[in-house]
Amino acid sequence: MINYSKFLFGACVCSCIMFAVTSCKDTDEFLEKKDSGNTGNRTEKANLFDFSTTREVDLQVEYNGYETLGPVRFSIYDTNPVVNEGTEEAYVSQNVKPLIEAYTDDNGKFDQTLTLPAYAKELHIVTGNLAIGLSHESVKVVNNEAKVVVKNDGSTQLATRSTLRAPGPGELTDVLGKLKSTGYEVDGSGNTTSVQVYKEWGTPLGKWNTASGRPDYLMTEQEKAAKQDMVLTDTEVADMYNTACNILPNDRTLDNSGYRNSADVMIKDDSEVTITALGSFTCWNTTLGYYYYEANEPTNRMDLNPIMLFPNTQDGKRYTGDVATTYKGNIGMVRGDVIQLMYYPHIADADPSIRYTEATTTFPKGTKIGFIIRTNGWGMMGTQYCTMSYSNAMNIWVSSTEGMSYAKPFSGKKFNHPNTTGEARTAMFSYSTDASKKYCILAFEDACDDTDYNDLIFALNPANVFVGLKNAEKDKTTTSCIYAFEDMWPSRGDYDMNDVIVDCKHQMNFTKGKVKTETFKLTTYQNVVEKVSGLAMRLNTKVTPSKIVMKKGPKDSNPTTCTFTKDSKENVYYLTSDVKSEINTSYIFEITYSDAQALDKCATIEPFLYGIRDGKNWEVHLPYMKPTANMDMSFFGTDNDYSDPSQGTYYVRPGYYPFAFQLEGATAEDFFETILDTKHESRPIDDFYPTFIQWSVSKGKECTDWYLHPTSK
């Protein structure tokens, strides 16, 4: 047994942020008329309400009829976050935060028990995964159960040979005239004007089918077999596509987190290069090309020398149902298609007879490769090639080089997201395989109507030759909650619930839809503290971790690795023996598993206070939580505590207020102007949250979101 009076603080981490704030003062001023548990009359009955703000929900989510190619990420809200739902302008508001995000299995199914806020009585399941599109389904929680089935009402149109062309057999061509123009503006009727924006693209790679746009110069199976290091496996294509689907969610703004890359990829060694189609998520039948340069980035669009790659990047998976009503069956690209890029050393020569001579498959070290699209370039040929052929998106080119894009609306029209500076509206990042191979993933925003950067997605080979790319972050989700303690136990307090507050952040990192690592974090803050209390944490694991890393440091700086004192029998870590002396300190606990685990197999924590009171070991836990074996049990049943350890009831009292509680889904910032404000010391919590008493009296059946609705006082 640990004697807390001789206890030397070690260290540990728990995904929480902690606030040591005003210590209770022995005052009745605000409580005498409110709380029956202040009379000292031992004939009163204990309030057996557990003051819990959570509920366990058995949730089932299923995606039927979709080709998911891996786990599907979805978000769970307690309110509908979709703006303009049911229209072409629908998007997910970034101002509404999900309760939690999760993944299905590889088959698009999820069936787990989640801990959610008790106020989440109706769940909104929102999916932005590219394979699914923007999907929103709502479901009520009944008997702690909820089930959602997201159906693909029309069968997803697969890119098969039978749907690769518009009516007619087509013919092979490399004549740009069939594409109207790749370098000139068009008018509102689709007619080419005299306004030149870029050089017309070169077509030295070969020809394409005039009915579908499918290239005749795709790598053959024999060529792939001879250059296996230049070709992705089916598994790699599926994994990369799934990674891109979850990094680039549909109809949400891609924040500038390093994926919004305005620099072209650079080759660190002499190397061949291939491009692999991962997919498209657009209504446009867009044209893709590439260019390259060795020295400084180009500053004039006419300095680019684009080469045709895919005349038509439509893969037929944007819409379900009748293809003829959308892109007219013009499927010119199939996921997994590969094209070998060629290097032409005389590409900038003015003489066309020299321009494409001495071609080689090897790009010199230091070469930078850029990519460009002509939005709906294929569809401009007429309504038989795309029902949206003549529209406001006709004069848009997107380049991966900063300043080299071009977007000009027709007269009297405007874009939702204008691009007057030639911004490079591309996303680039590296994808790492389990075999330590790093590939480049490239994605485009093809119009000026949104900023989700997922319209066209490609991968570049080979591995480990492209530099300057941000690694694709592990998929993660973060939940938060508050633990609030009264430090006067077992005596009655003032129930301002701010003597120690722990703002708990729990981050879970996913690998292929399962949790590989998770992190708990605590940071201490101070308001007014009179008593000395330590903070400890019990760690509850369902699966034995392969590694636990503990860190500690000032709250907004880089923490250092440390070791916290641990009671192995109790699986308790002692973070600090004096919260007040370590204000503004963060404690971090990183857990790694040998095998990735389901979300409901993640660890849980139980923060609690500890110290010495009247010369005895003292602890304060949440209601009903059992203390450690180090606790002096003589405290129970004294003063304002009505616990009965023989019945498994701990830390209960009469009246409306608890000694401690957890507020699921809350953060410390929610309380900066109420119970964490020094001028509000010793005022009971319901002075600021008027429905708290109703929640307490109803034993949690009413006003379950009371802590989300403060009043100003």
N, C-alpha and C positions, 0 to 999 in steps of 0.2 A: 504494500500500500504506500502511495506517495503522500508524504506529509507536506501540505501546501506551504506551511510556514518556512520550510527549508528548501522550497522548490526553487530551482534555478531555471530561468526561462530558456527553453530551446527554441525550435522554430518549426513551422509547418505552413502548408498552403491550402487554402480552400477558396474556390472561386467565388469570392465574395468581396464586397467592399464594406468596410466597417466604419462606423462612426461612433466615437466615444463622445457623448454629449452630456448635457446637463444632468448632474446627479440629483437624485430626489431630495427634497427637503421635507421634514416631518411637519406637514401643514394640512389643515382641514378646510382651508378657505374655500375651495371650489367643490369639495366633495360631500360635505355634510348632508346636503339635501338630495344627492344623486345616488349614492351608493350605499345600499343596506349593509354592505360588508365592512363597515367601519365602526360598528357599535361595540365590538369586542364581546358580544353576546355569543357564547359557545353553543347555544341551542340552535343557532342559525344553520341552515343546510348549505353544503357546498354547491356552488354552481358547477355542474359537471359538463358544461359545454367546453369543447376542446379548442374553441376559438380558431379553428382551421379555416383558411381561405383557399384551400385546394380541393380538387376532386379527381378521382381516378376514372378515366374514360377509356373504355374499350373501343378503339377506333378502327374501322375497316375502310380502306380506300382502294378502289379497283378501277383500272383503265382498260376498257374492253374495245377491241378492234383497232388498236394502234400498234404500229411498229416502233416500239420504244427504244430498241437497241441498248438496253441497260436500265438501271434504276431511274425512276422518275422523281425529281425533286418537286415537292409541293409545300405550300405555306398554309398555316392554320391561323385564321383570324376569328375574333369575336364580333366583328362588324364587317360589312361589305367594303372592300377597299377599291373596287373597280369603278372608275369614273367613265361616264358616257357608255355604260354597258348596253350592249345590243346594237351599237353603231360601229362604223368603220374607225371612229376616233376613240374607241375604248382603250383604256390603259389602267395600270395599277398605280394608285397614288403612293408616292414615297413618304407621305406624311402619316400613313397608317402603318403601324408596326405589327408584324405577325406575333402571335403568342409563341410559336415555335415553327421550325421548318423540319421536314423529314423526307425520307426516301422510301419508295416502294422497293420490292425485290426486282430481280431481272425481268420478271414476267408482268410487271406493272401492278403488283398487289402489295398491300400493306395491312397488317393485322397485329396491332400491338396495344398495350395499355400505357397511356400517357398521363402524366400529372399536369393538370391544367388549372387555371384559376377557377374558383367556384362560380364566378359570375359568367363564365363561358357556357351559357345554356343553349346557344345556337352557334354552330360552327360554320365558318365559311372557308371552304377548301379552294384555294386558287393555285392554278398551275400556269407557269410561263414557259415550261419546257418546249423547245421547238418542235419536238415530235408530236406534241399534244396541241400546241397553240394556246391562246389565252382562254382558260377554262375557269369558270366560277360555279361552284355548287354549294348550296347551303343545306344544313341538316340540323334538326333539333336533337339535343342529347336527352334520351329517355332511358331511365333506369341505368344511368351511367354508361350507355351504349350509343354509338352513332355509326352509320354506314353510308358511304357515298359510292356510287358507281358512275364513272364518267364514260359515256358511250360515244363511240364514233358512229354517228347516225348514217353516214355514207361510207362505203368501203374506201379506205385510203387508196388513191390511185397509184399503183406501183409503176415504176419505170421499166416496163417490159418492152421487148422488140415490137410488139403489136401496137404500142402507143407512142412510137418514136417519131411520128411524122404527121404533118397536116395532110389533108386529102391530096392524093396524087403521089406517084412514086418518087418524085424529086430527082435531082441529078447532082453530080459532084461539081463543085466550083470553088475557085479562090478569088472570084471577082467581087470586089467590095461594092460595086454598083447594086448587087443583090441585097445589100444591107442599107440602101439609101446613102448613108454616110457615117463614117466614124470620126471625122474631124471637123464637120461643119454644123452650124446651127440649122434647125428646121423651123418652119413656120407652123401655125396652128393646124394646118391641113396635112402636115407631114412632108411638105415639099422642102428640098434642100435649098438653103439660102447661100449668099455669097460670103457670109460671116464665118471666117475660118477660126477655129479655137485651137486645134491641134493639127499636126501632120496626119494625113490619112495613114491608117495602120498598115504595116507590112504583113504579107501572108506567106512567108517562106516555109512555114512548117508543113503546109499542104492544103488539101481541099476539105470541104464539108458538104453535107447533104442540103440541098436547097429547100427541102420540105420540112426538115426538122432542125437543122443547124448542127447536127451531130458530126464531130470531126472525123475525118478518115485517117488522121494521124495519131490516134490513140495508141498507146503501147499495146502490142499484141501479147498473147499469152506466152509465146516463144520469147519475146523480148523481155517480158517480166521474169521469166525463169532464168534468163541469162544475167539479169541484173537485180537479184533479189534484195540487195541492200538499198535499192532505189524504189522499192515497192513496199507498201504497207500490207500487212496481213489483214484478213477479214476481221480478226479480233481487234487489231490496232485501229482499223477504220471505225469500228463500232465504238470502241472506248474513246477515241478522239471526238467522234461526233457527240457522244453522250457527255463528255467533258465540256464541249462547246455549248451544248444545249443548256447546261446548268450554270455556266459562267455568263452566258449571253441570254438571259431570260427574255421571253417575248413580251413586247408592249411595256417594258420598263426601261428607264434611262440607265445606260451603262455609265456609272460614275467614273471619274478620271482617276482610277486606282492603279494606273500603270498599264492597263490593257489597251487604253486608247493611245496607240502608238503612232506618232507622226514621223518616225524615222524608218527608212527602208531597211530590209534585212541585209546584213553584210556577211560575206563568206570569209571565214578565217583561214581557209586553206584552199588550194586548187581543188575544184570539185565539180562533179556533174550535179544537176538539179532536176528534180521532177516535181510536178504539182498533182495532187490527188484531190478529186472532188469529194467533199464530205457531205454536202447538201446545200439546198437553198430553201429559204422561207420567205418567198416574195411572190407577188402577183405578176411582176414584170418578167419579160423574156429578155434578159440583159446580156450584153456582150462583154467578155473579159479578155484583156491583153496584158502583156508585160513589157518592161523596158529595163535597161541597166546602165550604169555609169561607174567609172573608176575613181574620179576625183571628187570635186565638190558637188553638192546637190544642185540640180538645175534650178534656175531662177525664172525661167521663161517657159511657158507651156510648149512653145514651138521648138524647144530644145529636146523634147522627149522624142524617142523613136519607138513607138509602140509596135508590138508584134502580136498578131492574133493568137489567142489560145482557144477559148470556147466562144463561137459566134452566138450560141444560145445556152445560157446557164440554167434554164428551167429544168428541174428534175421531177416535176409532176407531183410533188408532195405538199405543196402549199395549201391546197384545198381538198376537200373530200367531195364525193358525189360526181356529177357529170363534168368531166374534163372539158368538154366542148364549150361549156358556158364560161370558162375562165381563160385558159391560155391556149385553147383550140387544139389540144393534143400535141402541141409543139414541145416535146420533151427532147432536149438536145444534150442532156448530161445525166449520167447515172452515177449514183454514189459508188465510189471506188474507181471511177475512170481515172486513168493516169496519162499525162502528157509529159514527154521529155522536153525540157527547155534547151534551146540551142544558143550558143554564143557566136555572134557575128562580129569579128574584129573591125570590120569596115562599115558598121551599121550607120554611122553618121555621114558617110560619103554622099556627096550630092549626085554622083553618077549611079543610077539604079542598076547598071550592069556590074558594078563593083560592090555595091552595098551588102549583098548577101553571100559574097564569095568567102572561101577559106573557113567555112563554118566548122565548128567543133562543139562537142558536147561538154567540154570542160570550161568552166568559168574560172578566171584567174583569181588568186588570193586577193582579198580586199575589194572585190567587185560588190557593188550594192545593187540589189534587184528591187525594182518597184513594180507595182501592179496598178492597173487602171480599168475601170468599167465605164461603158456607155449605157446608161440606164435605159432599158427597153430598146436597146439597139436592134435586136431581132424583131421585136414587135412592131417597129416602125414600117415594116414592109407592107403592112395592110391588115385589115380586120380578119383575114383568114389565118394570120399568124398570132394575133393577140387581140382580144376584144377591147383592150384598153390601149390600143396602138397610138391614138392621137390624144394627148392629154398634157397636163401641166408639167409632167415629168420628162418631157421629151428633150429638153436642153440641159441635161445633167450628166456630167462626167465626175467620177470620184477617183482620185489618185491617192496612192499611199504616201506620196511625197508632200510635205507641208507646203501650202501655197499653190499647188499644181491642180487642184480640183476646180470645177467650173459649174455654176448653177445659175441659170437665168430664167425667171418665170416669163410666161407670155404676157403680153400687154393686158393690164387689168386684173391679172392674177397675182397671188402671193403664196409663199411657202410657209408652212408651220414653223420650220426651222431653217431660215435662210442661211446661205453660205456665201457671203460676199467677199470673204478673204481667201477663198481657195483652201479652206481647212481640209486636212487629211482625215477623212471620216472612215478610218479603218481601225480595227482592233488586231493586235498581234500579241501572241504569248507563246511560251514554249510548253510542250507537253512531255512529261517524263514517264517512261514505261518502267515496269518492275525490273527490267534489265539495264536500267540506267541510260537508256537512249533518250535524247532530247530532240524533239521535232518542233518545227514552227507551225503554228496554226494562224491562219489569216482570215479575217472576217470583214465584211463590208456593210456599211449603211448605204443603200442604193438610191435613196430619194431624200427629200427634205421634209418628210412628214413625221418622222419620229427619230429617236436616238438610241435604239436598242442594239444596233450594230450586229445584227444576226441574219441579214438578208442573203448573203452568200458566204459560204464557209469552205475553206480549202486547207490542205496540209502540204508542207514542203518537205522533200527528202533531199539528201540523206540526213541521218541523225548526227547531232553534235558538230555541225559545221556553221550554224547560224549564231551570231553573237548579238548581244545587246537586247535580249528579250526577257521580259518578266516571266518568271515561272508561274504556271497556273496554280493558284493557291488551292490547298485542300478545301473541299467543300466544308462549310461549317455552319453551325447554328448556335445562337446564344440565347439563354433564358436569364431572367433576373428575378430576384425577390428580396424582400427586406425582413430581417429579424430584429425585433425591438425588445429590449429588456428593462425591467425595473430592478434597480440594485439594492432596494431596501428589504427584499424578501429575507425572512418570513414576515417581517413587519409590513404593515400597509404602507403604500407609497403615495405619491401624488398622482400617479397614473398619467403622467405626461408622455410616458413611453419613449423617452429619449435619453436614458442614462447610458445605454450602449445600443447603437444601431448598427446592424451588419447588412450592407447592401451586397447581395450575393450574385455574382456573375458566373454562370456556368456555360463554358464553351465546349462544344463537341465537334470534332473534326472527322469528316467522313472519308472513307475509301470505298469506292464502288457501292455507296449506299449504306455502309455500316460504319460504326464508330471505331476508329483506330486509336485516337488519343482524345482525352478530355482534360479541361483545365478549370480549376476553381481559384478564385482570386478575392483577397480581402484588402481593404485599405482603411486605415483608421483616420477619423476626424475628431476634433474636439470643439465643444462649445463651453460648457461649465461643468466640471466634474469635481465632486468632493470626496467620494469614496474610491478606494483602490480596488479595482476588479481586474482579473486576468481574463483572457479569452482563449478558449480551447475548442477543439472540433473533433467530433467522432466521425470517422470515415466508414461508411457502409458500402462494401463492394460485393457484387453478385458474382463477379469473375475475378480471379486473382490477377492483378496487374503484373506485367513483365518488368515494369520499371516505374518508379515514382521519383520525380525530381522536385525538390523544394527550393523556393527562392524567396528573397526578401529584399526590400529596398524602398527608398522614398517614392511616394505614389506616382509621380510623373516622370520617373527616370528609369533607367535600365536596372532591374534587380539583379542581385548576385546569388549564386547557388549557395545554399546553406543546409543545415540539418536541424530540424526541430525535435525537441524532446518528445519521445513517444512512450505511451503506456501500451505495450504490445498486447496485453491481455484484454484491454478494453478497445484497442485500435483507436486510441485517442491521441491527438497531437496537441501539444500545448504551444500556442502561438506567442503569447506574451503574458507575463505575470502582472503587468501594469499597463492597461490600455492607455491611460493618460500620458505615460512617459514616452509612448511611441506613436503619438499622433502623426497623421500624414505618412504612415508607413504601409507598404503593400506586402501582403503575404500570398505566395503563389504555390499552387500544388498541381503539377502536371503528371497525368496518369497515362501510361502507354500499355496496350494489350498486345500479346503475341499474335492473336487473331482478332480481326475486326468483329465488333459485337453489335447486336441489334440495339436500337435506341433504348428499349426498355430494360436493357442489361447494364445501363450506365450506373455509375456510383451515385450515392446520395450522401449528404452531410447533415450533421446536427451540431451547429455552433452552440456553445453555452458559456456562461460566466463561471469563474471559479475564484477562490481566494480564501482568506481567513476571516471568520467572524467569531468573536468571543473566544478566540484561541482554538477554534475547531475548523476542520475542512468544510468548506461551504461551496455550493454550486446552485446555479439557477438555469433550468432547462425550460423548454416549451411545456405547456400542460400535457400531462400523461407520459412525457418522456422520462424514462428511468434514469436516475443518476448513475455515476460510476461507482465502483466499489470503494473509491477513496472518500466518498461523501460521508459525513457524520450524520447518520439517520435521525439523531435526536432533534434536529431542526423541524422535522415533519410533525404536523399537528400542533404546532405552537403559534402563539400570536395570531396573525391573520391567515395562516396556512391551515387548510382543512384537508390535507392529503390523507390517504389511507393506503400505505404501501402494501398492506396485506391484500387489498383489493386491486392493486395495480393502478391506483390513482395517485398521481404526483403533481405537485405545483398547482393545486386548485384552491379556490377561496370562495366565500360568498360574494354576492354583488355582481356588478356589471363588468368589472374590469379584470383582466388577467395580469399575471406577473410577467408574461412574455407572449409574443405571438409572431407568426410569420405572415407576411403580406405578399402573396404570389403575384408576379407580374409588375411589381412596383420597383422604383429605383430611388436612390437617395435624393436625387434632384426633385422628386415629387414633394419633398418635405422641407426644402430649404426655407420656405416662407411660412411654414406652420410650426411643427413641433421642433424643428432644428434651429429656429430663430431664438437667440438668447433672451429676447424680451418676452418670450412666451414660456419661459421656464416655470414649472410647477402648475401649469394649467392643464387640466385633464384633456385627453385626446378628443373627446366629443365636443369640446369648445370649438374645434376647427373642422370636425367631421360630424355634422349634426345627425347623421343616420347611424352612427356607431351604436348608440344605445338600442335602437330598434333591431339592428343586426344581432346584438348580444342577447336581447330578450327573446328573440325568435330562434335563438340557438343556430344562427347561420342560415335560416330559411329565407329571410328577407334581407334586402339591401346588401347583397353579396359584394357589390362594388363600392361600398361606402368609402373606402380610402382613395378612390379616384375622384371624389367630388368634395373638395374642401370648401369651406366658406371663409370669407375674408373677415378677420377680426383684429 
